[in-house]
Amino acid sequence: MPILDLDQQDLSWFDLVPAGADQSTRMCALWSDDERGLRTVLVDFPDGWHRDATGNQPAQEEMVALSGAMRVSGLRAGVGELLVGPPRATRAETSNEDGTRVIVWFSGQSGGWSEGPADPPCEMRVVDLAPGVVRPAEPGLNGSIEVREEVAGAVFDVDVDLLWASQQRWVHLAAGEVAPAVPGQVVVKRWA
């Protein structure tokens, strides 16, 4: 798969109103594996977008802001941070700052929004995107996320997404493919 320039590429966009919201967002499906329920989506939020409803969904959702910031359940996740949403994590008081664009990694069944908080409770969290493993493999979550200073020539034993957030560059690699020579810090989403 070629490296995508998320800022310049002629991407295929569609509008979607997320469950529980009244306003649409602009989305671009970058990669998916329907058999395993995995997908990478680029999302542009219109200024002033919000979701007043409180609810949860069956899919794991992990998000990196390329610009702007998201606010969910009292948390703020902006540039340089990772929002981790386990399956069924409660989403409340969701909104964005002006100019927000995010990459979202979904794992699990799409759809399935349920009104109200999850039972048992499951919370979201925000972690800094600093070099090293930022979200290790843990029970109930798919894969892991790490930040590296460079990946040129690296070969991974599982499918990965590579995101050079500051450059708005992204690529999906199947297990065994060689990482391209793109300079700069990279977020590595391992899909297993």
Contacts in CASP RR format, 6 or more apart in sequence:
PFRMAT RR
TARGET T0000
AUTHOR 0000-0000-0000
METHOD contacts of the structure
MODEL  1
MPILDLDQQDLSWFDLVPAGADQSTRMCALWSDDERGLRTVLVDFPDGWH
RDATGNQPAQEEMVALSGAMRVSGLRAGVGELLVGPPRATRAETSNEDGT
RVIVWFSGQSGGWSEGPADPPCEMRVVDLAPGVVRPAEPGLNGSIEVREE
VAGAVFDVDVDLLWASQQRWVHLAAGEVAPAVPGQVVVKRWA
1 31 0 8 1.000
1 171 0 8 1.000
1 172 0 8 1.000
1 173 0 8 1.000
2 171 0 8 1.000
3 169 0 8 1.000
3 170 0 8 1.000
3 171 0 8 1.000
3 180 0 8 1.000
3 182 0 8 1.000
4 11 0 8 1.000
4 30 0 8 1.000
4 169 0 8 1.000
4 170 0 8 1.000
4 171 0 8 1.000
5 168 0 8 1.000
5 169 0 8 1.000
6 42 0 8 1.000
6 66 0 8 1.000
6 101 0 8 1.000
6 103 0 8 1.000
6 168 0 8 1.000
6 169 0 8 1.000
6 170 0 8 1.000
7 168 0 8 1.000
11 28 0 8 1.000
11 42 0 8 1.000
12 28 0 8 1.000
12 29 0 8 1.000
13 26 0 8 1.000
13 27 0 8 1.000
13 28 0 8 1.000
13 44 0 8 1.000
14 26 0 8 1.000
14 27 0 8 1.000
14 28 0 8 1.000
14 29 0 8 1.000
15 24 0 8 1.000
15 25 0 8 1.000
15 26 0 8 1.000
15 27 0 8 1.000
16 24 0 8 1.000
16 25 0 8 1.000
16 27 0 8 1.000
17 23 0 8 1.000
17 24 0 8 1.000
17 25 0 8 1.000
18 25 0 8 1.000
18 51 0 8 1.000
19 53 0 8 1.000
19 57 0 8 1.000
19 111 0 8 1.000
19 112 0 8 1.000
19 113 0 8 1.000
20 51 0 8 1.000
20 53 0 8 1.000
20 55 0 8 1.000
20 113 0 8 1.000
21 49 0 8 1.000
21 50 0 8 1.000
21 51 0 8 1.000
21 53 0 8 1.000
21 94 0 8 1.000
22 51 0 8 1.000
22 52 0 8 1.000
23 46 0 8 1.000
23 48 0 8 1.000
23 49 0 8 1.000
23 50 0 8 1.000
24 46 0 8 1.000
25 43 0 8 1.000
25 44 0 8 1.000
25 45 0 8 1.000
25 46 0 8 1.000
25 49 0 8 1.000
26 43 0 8 1.000
26 44 0 8 1.000
26 46 0 8 1.000
27 41 0 8 1.000
27 42 0 8 1.000
27 43 0 8 1.000
27 44 0 8 1.000
28 41 0 8 1.000
28 42 0 8 1.000
28 43 0 8 1.000
29 39 0 8 1.000
29 40 0 8 1.000
29 41 0 8 1.000
30 40 0 8 1.000
30 41 0 8 1.000
30 42 0 8 1.000
30 103 0 8 1.000
30 170 0 8 1.000
30 172 0 8 1.000
31 39 0 8 1.000
31 40 0 8 1.000
31 161 0 8 1.000
31 172 0 8 1.000
32 38 0 8 1.000
32 39 0 8 1.000
32 40 0 8 1.000
33 39 0 8 1.000
33 159 0 8 1.000
33 191 0 8 1.000
36 191 0 8 1.000
37 106 0 8 1.000
37 107 0 8 1.000
37 108 0 8 1.000
37 109 0 8 1.000
37 110 0 8 1.000
38 105 0 8 1.000
38 106 0 8 1.000
38 107 0 8 1.000
38 108 0 8 1.000
38 142 0 8 1.000
38 159 0 8 1.000
38 191 0 8 1.000
39 105 0 8 1.000
39 106 0 8 1.000
39 110 0 8 1.000
40 103 0 8 1.000
40 104 0 8 1.000
40 105 0 8 1.000
40 106 0 8 1.000
40 161 0 8 1.000
40 170 0 8 1.000
40 172 0 8 1.000
40 189 0 8 1.000
41 103 0 8 1.000
41 104 0 8 1.000
41 106 0 8 1.000
42 101 0 8 1.000
42 102 0 8 1.000
42 103 0 8 1.000
42 104 0 8 1.000
42 170 0 8 1.000
43 101 0 8 1.000
43 102 0 8 1.000
43 103 0 8 1.000
43 104 0 8 1.000
44 99 0 8 1.000
44 100 0 8 1.000
44 101 0 8 1.000
45 70 0 8 1.000
45 96 0 8 1.000
45 99 0 8 1.000
45 100 0 8 1.000
45 101 0 8 1.000
45 102 0 8 1.000
47 96 0 8 1.000
47 98 0 8 1.000
47 99 0 8 1.000
48 95 0 8 1.000
48 96 0 8 1.000
48 98 0 8 1.000
49 95 0 8 1.000
49 96 0 8 1.000
49 100 0 8 1.000
50 94 0 8 1.000
50 95 0 8 1.000
50 96 0 8 1.000
51 91 0 8 1.000
51 94 0 8 1.000
51 95 0 8 1.000
52 93 0 8 1.000
53 115 0 8 1.000
53 116 0 8 1.000
54 90 0 8 1.000
54 91 0 8 1.000
54 92 0 8 1.000
54 93 0 8 1.000
54 115 0 8 1.000
54 116 0 8 1.000
54 117 0 8 1.000
55 90 0 8 1.000
55 91 0 8 1.000
55 92 0 8 1.000
55 113 0 8 1.000
55 114 0 8 1.000
55 115 0 8 1.000
55 116 0 8 1.000
55 117 0 8 1.000
55 118 0 8 1.000
56 88 0 8 1.000
56 89 0 8 1.000
56 90 0 8 1.000
56 91 0 8 1.000
56 113 0 8 1.000
56 114 0 8 1.000
56 116 0 8 1.000
56 117 0 8 1.000
56 118 0 8 1.000
56 122 0 8 1.000
57 87 0 8 1.000
57 88 0 8 1.000
57 91 0 8 1.000
57 111 0 8 1.000
57 112 0 8 1.000
57 113 0 8 1.000
57 114 0 8 1.000
58 87 0 8 1.000
58 88 0 8 1.000
58 108 0 8 1.000
58 109 0 8 1.000
58 111 0 8 1.000
58 112 0 8 1.000
59 87 0 8 1.000
59 106 0 8 1.000
59 107 0 8 1.000
59 108 0 8 1.000
59 109 0 8 1.000
59 110 0 8 1.000
59 111 0 8 1.000
60 85 0 8 1.000
60 86 0 8 1.000
60 87 0 8 1.000
60 105 0 8 1.000
60 106 0 8 1.000
60 107 0 8 1.000
60 108 0 8 1.000
60 140 0 8 1.000
60 141 0 8 1.000
60 142 0 8 1.000
61 83 0 8 1.000
61 85 0 8 1.000
61 89 0 8 1.000
61 104 0 8 1.000
61 105 0 8 1.000
61 106 0 8 1.000
62 82 0 8 1.000
62 83 0 8 1.000
62 84 0 8 1.000
62 85 0 8 1.000
62 104 0 8 1.000
62 105 0 8 1.000
62 135 0 8 1.000
62 145 0 8 1.000
62 189 0 8 1.000
63 70 0 8 1.000
63 77 0 8 1.000
63 82 0 8 1.000
63 83 0 8 1.000
63 102 0 8 1.000
63 103 0 8 1.000
63 104 0 8 1.000
63 105 0 8 1.000
64 80 0 8 1.000
64 81 0 8 1.000
64 82 0 8 1.000
64 83 0 8 1.000
64 102 0 8 1.000
64 103 0 8 1.000
64 129 0 8 1.000
64 163 0 8 1.000
64 165 0 8 1.000
64 187 0 8 1.000
65 77 0 8 1.000
65 78 0 8 1.000
65 79 0 8 1.000
65 80 0 8 1.000
65 81 0 8 1.000
65 100 0 8 1.000
65 101 0 8 1.000
65 102 0 8 1.000
66 79 0 8 1.000
66 101 0 8 1.000
66 102 0 8 1.000
66 103 0 8 1.000
66 165 0 8 1.000
66 168 0 8 1.000
67 79 0 8 1.000
67 99 0 8 1.000
67 100 0 8 1.000
67 101 0 8 1.000
68 78 0 8 1.000
68 79 0 8 1.000
68 96 0 8 1.000
68 97 0 8 1.000
68 98 0 8 1.000
68 99 0 8 1.000
68 100 0 8 1.000
68 101 0 8 1.000
69 76 0 8 1.000
69 77 0 8 1.000
69 78 0 8 1.000
69 79 0 8 1.000
69 96 0 8 1.000
69 97 0 8 1.000
69 100 0 8 1.000
70 76 0 8 1.000
70 77 0 8 1.000
70 78 0 8 1.000
70 83 0 8 1.000
70 94 0 8 1.000
70 95 0 8 1.000
70 96 0 8 1.000
70 97 0 8 1.000
70 100 0 8 1.000
70 102 0 8 1.000
71 77 0 8 1.000
71 93 0 8 1.000
71 94 0 8 1.000
71 95 0 8 1.000
71 96 0 8 1.000
71 97 0 8 1.000
72 83 0 8 1.000
72 91 0 8 1.000
72 92 0 8 1.000
72 93 0 8 1.000
72 94 0 8 1.000
72 124 0 8 1.000
73 89 0 8 1.000
73 90 0 8 1.000
73 91 0 8 1.000
73 92 0 8 1.000
73 93 0 8 1.000
73 94 0 8 1.000
73 123 0 8 1.000
73 124 0 8 1.000
74 92 0 8 1.000
74 93 0 8 1.000
75 83 0 8 1.000
75 124 0 8 1.000
75 125 0 8 1.000
75 126 0 8 1.000
76 126 0 8 1.000
77 83 0 8 1.000
77 126 0 8 1.000
78 97 0 8 1.000
79 165 0 8 1.000
80 128 0 8 1.000
80 129 0 8 1.000
80 165 0 8 1.000
81 126 0 8 1.000
81 127 0 8 1.000
81 128 0 8 1.000
81 129 0 8 1.000
82 126 0 8 1.000
82 127 0 8 1.000
82 128 0 8 1.000
82 129 0 8 1.000
82 134 0 8 1.000
82 135 0 8 1.000
82 145 0 8 1.000
82 187 0 8 1.000
83 124 0 8 1.000
83 125 0 8 1.000
83 126 0 8 1.000
84 124 0 8 1.000
84 125 0 8 1.000
84 126 0 8 1.000
84 127 0 8 1.000
84 135 0 8 1.000
84 141 0 8 1.000
85 124 0 8 1.000
85 125 0 8 1.000
86 122 0 8 1.000
86 124 0 8 1.000
86 140 0 8 1.000
86 141 0 8 1.000
87 108 0 8 1.000
87 122 0 8 1.000
87 140 0 8 1.000
88 118 0 8 1.000
88 122 0 8 1.000
89 118 0 8 1.000
89 122 0 8 1.000
89 123 0 8 1.000
89 124 0 8 1.000
90 116 0 8 1.000
90 117 0 8 1.000
90 118 0 8 1.000
90 121 0 8 1.000
90 122 0 8 1.000
90 123 0 8 1.000
90 124 0 8 1.000
91 124 0 8 1.000
92 117 0 8 1.000
103 163 0 8 1.000
103 165 0 8 1.000
103 170 0 8 1.000
105 161 0 8 1.000
105 189 0 8 1.000
107 141 0 8 1.000
107 142 0 8 1.000
107 143 0 8 1.000
107 191 0 8 1.000
108 142 0 8 1.000
127 134 0 8 1.000
127 135 0 8 1.000
128 134 0 8 1.000
129 147 0 8 1.000
129 165 0 8 1.000
129 187 0 8 1.000
130 147 0 8 1.000
131 147 0 8 1.000
131 148 0 8 1.000
131 149 0 8 1.000
131 185 0 8 1.000
132 146 0 8 1.000
132 147 0 8 1.000
132 148 0 8 1.000
133 144 0 8 1.000
133 145 0 8 1.000
133 146 0 8 1.000
134 145 0 8 1.000
134 146 0 8 1.000
134 147 0 8 1.000
135 141 0 8 1.000
135 144 0 8 1.000
135 145 0 8 1.000
136 144 0 8 1.000
137 143 0 8 1.000
137 144 0 8 1.000
137 190 0 8 1.000
142 191 0 8 1.000
142 192 0 8 1.000
143 158 0 8 1.000
143 189 0 8 1.000
143 190 0 8 1.000
143 191 0 8 1.000
143 192 0 8 1.000
144 190 0 8 1.000
145 187 0 8 1.000
145 188 0 8 1.000
145 189 0 8 1.000
145 190 0 8 1.000
146 187 0 8 1.000
146 188 0 8 1.000
146 190 0 8 1.000
147 185 0 8 1.000
147 186 0 8 1.000
147 187 0 8 1.000
147 188 0 8 1.000
148 154 0 8 1.000
148 185 0 8 1.000
148 186 0 8 1.000
148 188 0 8 1.000
149 184 0 8 1.000
149 185 0 8 1.000
150 183 0 8 1.000
150 184 0 8 1.000
150 185 0 8 1.000
150 186 0 8 1.000
151 162 0 8 1.000
151 179 0 8 1.000
151 182 0 8 1.000
151 186 0 8 1.000
151 188 0 8 1.000
152 179 0 8 1.000
152 180 0 8 1.000
152 181 0 8 1.000
152 182 0 8 1.000
152 183 0 8 1.000
153 178 0 8 1.000
153 179 0 8 1.000
153 180 0 8 1.000
153 181 0 8 1.000
154 178 0 8 1.000
154 179 0 8 1.000
155 176 0 8 1.000
155 177 0 8 1.000
155 178 0 8 1.000
155 179 0 8 1.000
156 173 0 8 1.000
156 175 0 8 1.000
156 176 0 8 1.000
156 177 0 8 1.000
156 179 0 8 1.000
156 188 0 8 1.000
156 190 0 8 1.000
157 175 0 8 1.000
157 176 0 8 1.000
158 175 0 8 1.000
158 190 0 8 1.000
158 191 0 8 1.000
158 192 0 8 1.000
159 172 0 8 1.000
159 173 0 8 1.000
159 174 0 8 1.000
159 175 0 8 1.000
159 190 0 8 1.000
159 191 0 8 1.000
159 192 0 8 1.000
160 172 0 8 1.000
160 173 0 8 1.000
160 188 0 8 1.000
160 189 0 8 1.000
160 190 0 8 1.000
160 191 0 8 1.000
161 170 0 8 1.000
161 171 0 8 1.000
161 172 0 8 1.000
161 173 0 8 1.000
161 188 0 8 1.000
161 189 0 8 1.000
161 191 0 8 1.000
162 170 0 8 1.000
162 171 0 8 1.000
162 172 0 8 1.000
162 173 0 8 1.000
162 179 0 8 1.000
162 180 0 8 1.000
162 182 0 8 1.000
162 186 0 8 1.000
162 187 0 8 1.000
162 188 0 8 1.000
162 189 0 8 1.000
163 169 0 8 1.000
163 170 0 8 1.000
163 186 0 8 1.000
163 187 0 8 1.000
163 189 0 8 1.000
164 170 0 8 1.000
164 182 0 8 1.000
164 184 0 8 1.000
164 185 0 8 1.000
164 186 0 8 1.000
164 187 0 8 1.000
165 185 0 8 1.000
165 187 0 8 1.000
166 184 0 8 1.000
166 185 0 8 1.000
167 182 0 8 1.000
167 184 0 8 1.000
169 182 0 8 1.000
171 180 0 8 1.000
173 179 0 8 1.000
END
